[in-house]
């Protein structure tokens, strides 16, 4: 699930950069969209880690 959301974030960020904001540079679009995807991946990973840790502490 984490990877699917990361890919979706990459595509949405790329489309926003290209059509929404109108960034012409492919390199800047790539950096921004990859950055957004990595942030989403890390945030979801931290959330899942904290949830697993909380479940272990309750047992």
C-alpha positions as CSV (number, residue, x, y, z in Angstrom):
1,X,0.0,0.0,0.0
2,X,2.9,2.3,0.9
3,X,4.4,2.0,-2.6
4,X,1.1,2.5,-4.4
5,X,0.6,5.8,-2.5
6,X,4.1,6.9,-3.3
7,X,3.7,6.3,-7.0
8,X,0.3,8.1,-7.0
9,X,2.0,11.0,-5.2
10,X,4.8,11.2,-7.7
11,X,2.3,11.3,-10.6
12,X,0.1,13.9,-9.0
13,X,3.0,16.1,-8.1
14,X,4.4,15.8,-11.6
15,X,1.1,16.8,-13.2
16,X,0.7,19.7,-10.8
17,X,4.2,20.9,-11.6
18,X,3.7,20.5,-15.4
19,X,0.1,21.8,-15.8
20,X,-0.9,23.5,-12.6
21,X,2.2,25.6,-11.9
22,X,3.6,25.5,-15.4
23,X,7.2,24.5,-14.7
24,X,8.9,24.1,-18.0
25,X,12.1,22.4,-16.7
26,X,11.9,18.7,-16.7
27,X,14.7,18.4,-14.1
28,X,12.9,20.7,-11.6
29,X,9.7,18.8,-12.2
30,X,11.5,15.5,-11.5
31,X,13.1,16.8,-8.3
32,X,9.9,18.2,-6.9
33,X,7.8,15.1,-7.7
34,X,10.4,12.7,-6.4
35,X,10.8,14.8,-3.3
36,X,7.1,14.7,-2.7
37,X,7.0,10.9,-3.2
38,X,9.9,10.4,-0.8
39,X,8.2,12.5,1.9
40,X,5.0,10.5,1.6
41,X,6.9,7.2,1.7
42,X,8.8,8.3,4.9
43,X,5.7,9.7,6.6
44,X,3.7,6.5,6.0
45,X,6.7,4.4,7.2
46,X,6.9,6.4,10.4
47,X,3.2,6.1,11.0
48,X,3.3,2.3,10.5
49,X,6.3,2.0,12.8
50,X,4.7,3.9,15.6
51,X,1.5,1.9,15.2
52,X,3.4,-1.4,15.4
53,X,5.3,-0.1,18.4
54,X,2.1,0.9,20.2
55,X,0.6,-2.5,19.5
56,X,3.7,-4.2,21.0
57,X,3.5,-2.1,24.1
58,X,-0.2,-2.9,24.7
59,X,0.5,-6.7,24.7
